Amino acid sequence: MRYISLVFIFLLSLDANEEYQLGKGVQVGSLPFYVGGYFSLDYKHTDDIDRYRVDDVAILGYGDYDRFSYLVELEFKEAYVETHQNGVKNTTHNDKLYTERLYLDYNFNENYMLRAGKYNSPIGFWNLLPINVLRETTSNPVSTNILFPKFTTGLNSSYISYGEGELKVDVMLQHNNDISYEYNNYKMNEHYGFGVSYEKNDYTVKLNGGYFHNLSESVVEDNLYYMLLSGKYESDKYQILAEIGSQKSKSDFTTEYAGYIQGLYRFSEQHLGIIRVESYDDRVTAIDDDMLIFGYTYRPLYPIAIKSEYQFHSQSEQNQFLFSFSVLF
């Protein structure tokens, strides 16, 4: 019922005099505020499990006024999950509404920006694409989940310099509890991080590092440090994306290394082929794995993604097939 309410709110915001474009949202009256949203459905198959899931149902509100811009993103996560294992069917429902993002930006000029609220930690490249439909594969690299906090609740300041290339510097500051801390890979009350990136022509390199105070009971260490080095090459037909990093406590590495390299080829605007290689050694869970992933994405329109992938793992029992359908509206 709550999911239907979100759709109802979206329909009420439609302006009959304005032509709607999929993925752009709609303006609320004459206010500098737009409403949109997205959803994603996925399927997972392994040797002994079939899982059907309504993974994301979300509504977005965003806009800008003068030097300010703002975004609110509310989401139902894993709203419906159905699994079949050894002939036994199990279903779960989750009707909790999470605040995934909620922030306000102030742009001093074209060089300086200050953000306050809950936002995607600007670490690497992949973490800046949290929505399924915007990513090129259904799955996320493991490194994006175990090395650093995906979200930060606090301040983010950035500086951009334009010259022969584009230099960007980010600083993240959190000294408070999270907003919707359950909707994060780490529960924390402190996060201090930096990022430096340089982009020229088709190439971008980026370095991130930081510290966070971990409150998650599943991880013994509470003071954790991370470092991540990222690189990207992108042309009309090709994209090569790579990230490698590590995490450590004061005494030892908690994740000695975790990274991936992904190649993408655009057969056309609608058809994409993807190959990704991943590897990690997580000493907290005592798990290490190597993966080879083949993926295919079809976009009849950019805000619609139909994606499939097969994952080969060094631990063969983890081999799996994934399929998803997602829409941004």
Backbone torsions as a table, in degrees:
resi	resn	phi	psi	omega
1	MET	NA	-38.4	-179.5
2	ARG	-67.4	-32.4	178.1
3	TYR	-66.9	-39.7	178.1
4	ILE	-63.1	-37.4	179.1
5	SER	-61.0	-39.1	178.2
6	LEU	-62.4	-43.5	178.7
7	VAL	-62.8	-40.2	180.0
8	PHE	-62.5	-42.8	177.6
9	ILE	-60.8	-41.5	-179.8
10	PHE	-63.6	-44.1	-178.9
11	LEU	-64.7	-37.2	179.0
12	LEU	-62.9	-29.1	-176.1
13	SER	-81.1	-8.5	-178.8
14	LEU	-65.0	134.6	176.6
15	ASP	-98.2	116.1	-176.1
16	ALA	-61.2	-23.4	-178.1
17	ASN	-88.8	-2.9	-177.1
18	GLU	-115.1	132.1	179.4
19	GLU	-75.9	125.9	-176.3
20	TYR	-82.9	137.7	174.9
21	GLN	-119.6	126.4	-178.5
22	LEU	-58.0	130.6	178.7
23	GLY	92.1	-10.1	-176.7
24	LYS	-98.4	-13.6	-174.0
25	GLY	72.8	-178.9	180.0
26	VAL	-131.3	148.5	179.8
27	GLN	-78.7	137.8	177.5
28	VAL	-85.3	102.3	-177.5
29	GLY	57.6	-129.6	177.2
30	SER	-106.8	11.4	-178.5
31	LEU	-73.8	154.0	174.2
32	PRO	-79.3	56.1	-174.7
33	PHE	-145.8	130.7	-178.1
34	TYR	-119.2	147.8	179.1
35	VAL	-121.5	132.5	176.0
36	GLY	-147.6	-157.4	179.3
37	GLY	172.9	-173.0	178.5
38	TYR	-162.1	162.6	171.5
39	PHE	-147.7	159.7	176.5
40	SER	-145.5	139.8	175.4
41	LEU	-118.4	142.4	177.4
42	ASP	-145.0	163.0	-179.4
43	TYR	-134.7	137.6	179.2
44	LYS	-128.8	134.8	178.2
45	HIS	-129.6	126.3	169.5
46	THR	-123.7	-176.0	-178.0
47	ASP	-60.0	-30.5	-175.4
48	ASP	-126.7	2.4	-177.5
49	ILE	-135.7	136.1	166.3
50	ASP	-119.3	127.7	-177.7
51	ARG	-127.3	130.3	175.2
52	TYR	-114.7	133.8	-171.0
53	ARG	-146.4	135.7	162.3
54	VAL	-91.0	99.5	-168.4
55	ASP	-81.6	-50.2	-176.2
56	ASP	-128.9	134.1	166.5
57	VAL	-135.5	113.3	-170.7
58	ALA	-138.6	154.3	172.4
59	ILE	-122.9	138.8	-178.0
60	LEU	-116.7	140.2	169.7
61	GLY	-128.1	131.6	-175.6
62	TYR	-157.0	164.2	178.3
63	GLY	171.2	-175.0	177.3
64	ASP	-151.0	152.7	179.1
65	TYR	-150.9	118.8	-177.9
66	ASP	57.0	-119.4	-179.4
67	ARG	-91.9	-0.4	-176.3
68	PHE	-100.1	147.7	167.5
69	SER	-141.4	158.8	-170.4
70	TYR	-154.5	156.2	178.6
71	LEU	-152.3	137.4	170.9
72	VAL	-130.1	133.5	-179.2
73	GLU	-132.8	114.5	179.8
74	LEU	-112.3	135.3	-170.2
75	GLU	-143.9	140.7	165.3
76	PHE	-93.6	123.0	-177.7
77	LYS	-107.0	132.2	-178.0
78	GLU	50.1	53.5	-176.9
79	ALA	-60.1	-35.3	178.6
80	TYR	-145.0	128.7	178.7
81	VAL	-133.2	127.0	177.1
82	GLU	-124.1	124.8	179.9
83	THR	-121.2	146.6	175.0
84	HIS	-124.5	117.9	-178.9
85	GLN	-141.5	124.4	179.5
86	ASN	51.1	41.2	177.3
87	GLY	78.7	3.6	-179.0
88	VAL	-108.7	129.4	179.1
89	LYS	-100.2	136.5	177.9
90	ASN	-137.5	137.1	178.7
91	THR	-127.6	144.6	175.4
92	THR	-133.6	152.1	178.5
93	HIS	-128.8	144.3	176.1
94	ASN	-135.9	110.7	-178.4
95	ASP	-107.4	20.7	176.8
96	LYS	-80.2	133.9	179.1
97	LEU	-96.0	119.3	-177.9
98	TYR	-100.7	149.8	169.5
99	THR	-92.7	101.5	-179.3
100	GLU	-76.9	-46.1	177.0
101	ARG	-140.9	145.1	178.2
102	LEU	-160.0	102.0	-176.0
103	TYR	-150.4	161.7	177.6
104	LEU	-126.3	131.3	178.2
105	ASP	-108.4	144.8	170.1
106	TYR	-126.3	119.8	-179.3
107	ASN	-98.5	107.0	179.5
108	PHE	-65.1	-42.3	176.3
109	ASN	-165.3	-165.3	-177.3
110	GLU	-71.8	-8.6	-177.8
111	ASN	-103.5	-33.7	-171.5
112	TYR	-119.4	137.6	177.8
113	MET	-141.3	143.2	175.7
114	LEU	-124.8	131.1	-179.3
115	ARG	-120.9	139.1	177.4
116	ALA	-132.9	133.3	179.4
117	GLY	132.0	-154.9	178.0
118	LYS	-102.2	126.3	-173.7
119	TYR	-145.2	163.1	172.2
120	ASN	-65.0	124.6	175.3
121	SER	-56.5	122.9	-177.5
122	PRO	-76.5	65.5	-176.1
123	ILE	-115.3	124.6	-178.5
124	GLY	65.8	-158.7	179.5
125	PHE	-108.0	-43.3	-173.0
126	TRP	-63.1	-38.0	-175.0
127	ASN	-66.9	-13.4	178.5
128	LEU	-86.7	2.0	178.7
129	LEU	-122.4	72.8	-174.4
130	PRO	-77.8	-16.0	-174.4
131	ILE	-90.9	130.9	-176.0
132	ASN	-51.9	-46.5	-173.3
133	VAL	-64.0	-24.3	-178.4
134	LEU	-85.2	-19.3	179.2
135	ARG	-83.6	162.8	-179.2
136	GLU	-95.9	-9.5	173.5
137	THR	-132.0	156.5	177.8
138	THR	-66.1	-42.9	-176.7
139	SER	-84.8	159.0	172.8
140	ASN	-104.9	146.0	173.0
141	PRO	-58.5	141.7	-179.0
142	VAL	-58.8	-34.3	-177.7
143	SER	-59.2	-29.6	-178.7
144	THR	-75.9	-7.1	-178.3
145	ASN	-109.6	-19.2	-171.6
146	ILE	-114.6	-11.9	-173.4
147	LEU	-93.7	-38.3	-169.9
148	PHE	-147.1	163.3	177.5
149	PRO	-70.6	129.7	179.8
150	LYS	-67.5	-37.0	-177.5
151	PHE	-122.6	149.0	176.5
152	THR	-127.6	136.0	175.4
153	THR	-111.6	107.2	-176.6
154	GLY	165.4	-132.2	-177.7
155	LEU	-114.9	148.9	173.2
156	ASN	-139.6	120.5	176.2
157	SER	-114.6	144.0	-179.6
158	SER	-138.4	149.8	177.5
159	TYR	-129.8	131.9	178.1
160	ILE	-123.5	131.1	176.5
161	SER	-116.3	130.4	-179.3
162	TYR	-108.2	126.7	177.1
163	GLY	-150.9	-131.6	172.7
164	GLU	-63.8	-31.4	173.9
165	GLY	-132.0	-178.1	-179.9
166	GLU	-110.9	119.7	177.2
167	LEU	-104.7	129.5	179.5
168	LYS	-130.0	136.7	177.5
169	VAL	-124.5	129.6	178.6
170	ASP	-118.2	145.4	171.7
171	VAL	-132.3	129.8	178.8
172	MET	-112.1	135.8	-179.4
173	LEU	-136.0	122.5	172.0
174	GLN	-137.0	127.0	175.1
175	HIS	-141.0	56.4	-176.2
176	ASN	-167.0	173.4	177.7
177	ASN	-74.3	158.7	176.7
178	ASP	-69.8	156.6	161.7
179	ILE	-87.2	125.7	-175.7
180	SER	51.2	61.8	-175.7
181	TYR	-61.6	-22.3	178.2
182	GLU	-64.5	-26.0	-179.2
183	TYR	-92.6	61.1	176.4
184	ASN	-159.8	155.1	179.3
185	ASN	-77.5	-20.3	174.3
186	TYR	-129.2	139.3	169.7
187	LYS	-89.7	126.2	-173.4
188	MET	-152.6	162.8	174.8
189	ASN	-129.9	6.5	173.9
190	GLU	-145.9	139.0	173.1
191	HIS	-155.6	124.1	177.7
192	TYR	-129.8	118.9	-176.8
193	GLY	-146.4	165.5	178.3
194	PHE	-138.1	160.9	174.3
195	GLY	-148.6	139.6	176.3
196	VAL	-132.1	125.4	179.2
197	SER	-132.4	152.4	177.5
198	TYR	-137.6	126.8	-178.2
199	GLU	-122.0	130.6	176.6
200	LYS	-146.8	126.9	-177.5
201	ASN	55.2	-119.5	-176.4
202	ASP	-95.4	2.3	-171.8
203	TYR	-114.1	142.7	174.2
204	THR	-139.7	134.2	173.5
205	VAL	-123.7	150.4	-174.5
206	LYS	-149.8	140.4	176.2
207	LEU	-126.7	129.5	176.5
208	ASN	-126.0	148.3	174.6
209	GLY	-155.6	159.7	179.2
210	GLY	175.7	-177.9	-179.4
211	TYR	-135.5	143.2	170.6
212	PHE	-144.3	150.3	178.9
213	HIS	-95.6	110.1	-172.9
214	ASN	-88.4	130.9	178.2
215	LEU	-110.5	1.5	-177.5
216	SER	-66.9	129.7	-177.9
217	GLU	-70.2	-23.3	-178.0
218	SER	-74.1	-13.7	179.6
219	VAL	-117.9	123.1	-175.2
220	VAL	-68.2	-44.7	-176.5
221	GLU	-69.5	138.5	-178.6
222	ASP	-109.5	-22.2	177.4
223	ASN	-109.0	108.3	-172.6
224	LEU	-123.1	143.5	-178.8
225	TYR	-123.8	144.7	-179.0
226	TYR	-137.0	158.6	174.6
227	MET	-145.1	138.9	-178.9
228	LEU	-142.6	130.9	175.7
229	LEU	-113.8	129.8	-175.1
230	SER	-130.7	152.7	176.8
231	GLY	-147.7	148.7	179.9
232	LYS	-145.7	137.2	169.7
233	TYR	-122.9	131.8	-178.3
234	GLU	-142.8	130.1	174.0
235	SER	-129.5	-172.6	-179.1
236	ASP	-61.9	-34.8	-175.0
237	LYS	-104.7	-29.5	-170.4
238	TYR	-121.5	152.5	166.6
239	GLN	-141.9	132.5	172.6
240	ILE	-121.7	125.5	-175.0
241	LEU	-129.0	133.0	-178.8
242	ALA	-145.2	141.7	175.9
243	GLU	-143.8	137.0	178.4
244	ILE	-143.4	135.6	-179.0
245	GLY	-159.9	-177.3	179.3
246	SER	-149.4	166.6	178.3
247	GLN	-138.0	142.1	179.4
248	LYS	-146.0	157.8	170.7
249	SER	-95.5	-171.0	178.2
250	LYS	-66.6	-26.2	-172.9
251	SER	-100.8	-33.2	-172.6
252	ASP	-162.9	170.0	175.5
253	PHE	-70.0	131.4	170.2
254	THR	-91.0	-35.4	168.4
255	THR	-129.9	109.3	-175.4
256	GLU	-64.4	-42.3	175.8
257	TYR	-158.4	151.7	173.1
258	ALA	-157.5	130.2	-178.7
259	GLY	-168.8	177.1	178.9
260	TYR	-156.2	161.8	167.7
261	ILE	-135.7	131.9	-175.0
262	GLN	-128.9	134.0	174.8
263	GLY	-112.9	137.8	-179.1
264	LEU	-128.9	137.4	175.9
265	TYR	-126.0	128.6	179.0
266	ARG	-94.3	102.5	175.2
267	PHE	-65.4	-35.5	174.6
268	SER	-160.3	-175.7	177.9
269	GLU	-65.0	-26.0	-176.7
270	GLN	-94.4	-25.2	-170.4
271	HIS	-118.0	124.3	-178.2
272	LEU	-128.1	140.1	172.5
273	GLY	-114.4	138.7	-174.2
274	ILE	-133.3	138.1	169.5
275	ILE	-129.3	130.6	179.1
276	ARG	-133.5	137.1	174.1
277	VAL	-114.8	130.4	-179.8
278	GLU	-128.1	153.8	174.6
279	SER	-155.7	142.7	177.2
280	TYR	-158.0	157.8	176.3
281	ASP	-136.0	99.1	-177.4
282	ASP	-99.4	110.1	-176.5
283	ARG	-80.1	-18.5	178.1
284	VAL	-68.2	-47.4	179.3
285	THR	-91.9	-4.3	-177.6
286	ALA	58.4	37.5	179.0
287	ILE	-119.1	132.4	168.4
288	ASP	-131.5	146.1	-173.8
289	ASP	-154.9	150.6	171.3
290	ASP	-122.6	138.5	-175.2
291	MET	-133.4	145.0	170.7
292	LEU	-124.5	123.2	-172.4
293	ILE	-123.8	127.6	173.9
294	PHE	-110.6	129.1	-177.5
295	GLY	-134.7	157.0	175.7
296	TYR	-139.0	133.0	180.0
297	THR	-126.5	132.2	176.3
298	TYR	-117.9	125.6	178.1
299	ARG	-120.2	95.7	175.1
300	PRO	-60.4	-34.7	168.4
301	LEU	-136.5	154.3	-175.8
302	TYR	-58.1	-38.8	-178.9
303	PRO	-76.2	6.0	177.6
304	ILE	-123.1	129.5	-179.9
305	ALA	-131.3	127.3	173.1
306	ILE	-115.5	114.5	-168.9
307	LYS	-127.5	143.2	173.9
308	SER	-137.6	151.0	177.6
309	GLU	-156.8	152.7	172.7
310	TYR	-124.2	133.7	-177.4
311	GLN	-111.4	124.4	171.4
312	PHE	-101.2	125.2	-179.0
313	HIS	-112.3	151.5	174.2
314	SER	-64.7	-27.5	169.2
315	GLN	-95.5	96.5	-165.6
316	SER	-59.9	-23.3	178.9
317	GLU	-67.2	-12.9	178.9
318	GLN	-92.0	-2.0	178.2
319	ASN	-56.8	140.5	-176.4
320	GLN	-157.9	156.9	175.2
321	PHE	-113.2	135.2	179.6
322	LEU	-126.1	142.7	176.8
323	PHE	-140.1	139.7	178.5
324	SER	-145.9	155.0	174.9
325	PHE	-130.9	123.7	-176.1
326	SER	-140.6	149.3	-177.1
327	VAL	-139.2	136.1	171.4
328	LEU	-106.7	125.8	-176.3
329	PHE	-128.0	NA	NA
